[in-house]
């Protein structure tokens, strides 16, 4: 029984591989560059990507469960659909897919709508699947840590509704647990969805207050100017992606990212420990400089 991990060299995928390795699973990874993948020696590597049909066929041969994780890129939807089609042709029955919370509600946000389309395909194709729907990654804020510390401003326009932010380490461990659960489940097991949320639902002002406590000096919330947010992002990413991120921020402001009833308790039970907090993240990275 072999688990194929896509996105295995990214932030979450790498941690998923580590957790699966520690639990003794047989793992194969689809990677662009095996020479620089830096994965455990026990992991079987197949060179390629999710637009390389021949590489996918090789990678999916004999696989029992697929972990489908692909990045926010212009052809994300196409990558996922091709991978699922090839997986079905290869006889793969079980899938764990990393989607996003409220994918069915943030319908104007391109990468959310794409992930919801993938969820629908997984349903229609009859996979025995777990769809993981994470909220905002706490680790996203590594990109603005220097702004917080250097300028005294928390600049992410996340609004006043609140986001149920989750640490990527928790996402990865939950994904590994669900992959092993799928491995052991019958082929016809029902599809399930699991919201991946943190222990608190935080507003922009509350996140700024956490940084104020950690740094022991005032940190202000930068406000909800999504147009300025888009323009700033265009310095670091393509215009289409910056626009996508702006649309997402506008839904943060209008809707928030709220957990469902019982979500937090369900995850704590699954992990057997508390979920990591934003305050712990801020303290860890403030001390790291």
C-alpha angles and dihedrals in degrees: 000000000000130000117210114210120198119194086030097154096050128094096273100027093055091053092047089055091050093051093047091048091052089052093052099249123157105243135190122185131201106217136168095221118025091184092064100029093102094198126149114290091243092063115098110225127211117188116229145065139250094276092053103089095186092052090047091052090052093045095048097047109119093359118147100188132023124209103203114200122152131169129248099269133142093263098038093124093050091048092054095046093050091048093050092048092050090045091054092048089051091055097251109160104178129062136176110194127193104219127152135261115265091015087147093052106039087065096155093056106093100217092043092051090048092052091049088053089054090050090054091050091051089053095046093048091054100236119166093241149168115206112203114204110192124191124219112327112241086211090065085080092067084083092062100035092104091052091052093048098037102040104022094238133115098214105186109111097223098143134211103292094079138241123232092225118199133196114242089228088064091046092053095048092048090049091053092049091050092048090055091045090053091047089059097041125094116265092249097051114140122264113255134191123212124191110218108210139156127245094261136043105222134195126208091259091050093051090050089051090052090054089047090055094045095046094036093228135085117285116186128211108244096218137235104297100141094173091061089044090056093048092050092050091053088071089065107028142027117289093246091055094047088052090049090052090049091053089051092050091051089056090049087057097043100036111010123208106273127182119235124242109290096007096122095045091048092054094045089053091048093050096037090225141065120284117253117261132226090238090058090050092050093048092048095051097038089057090047089062 
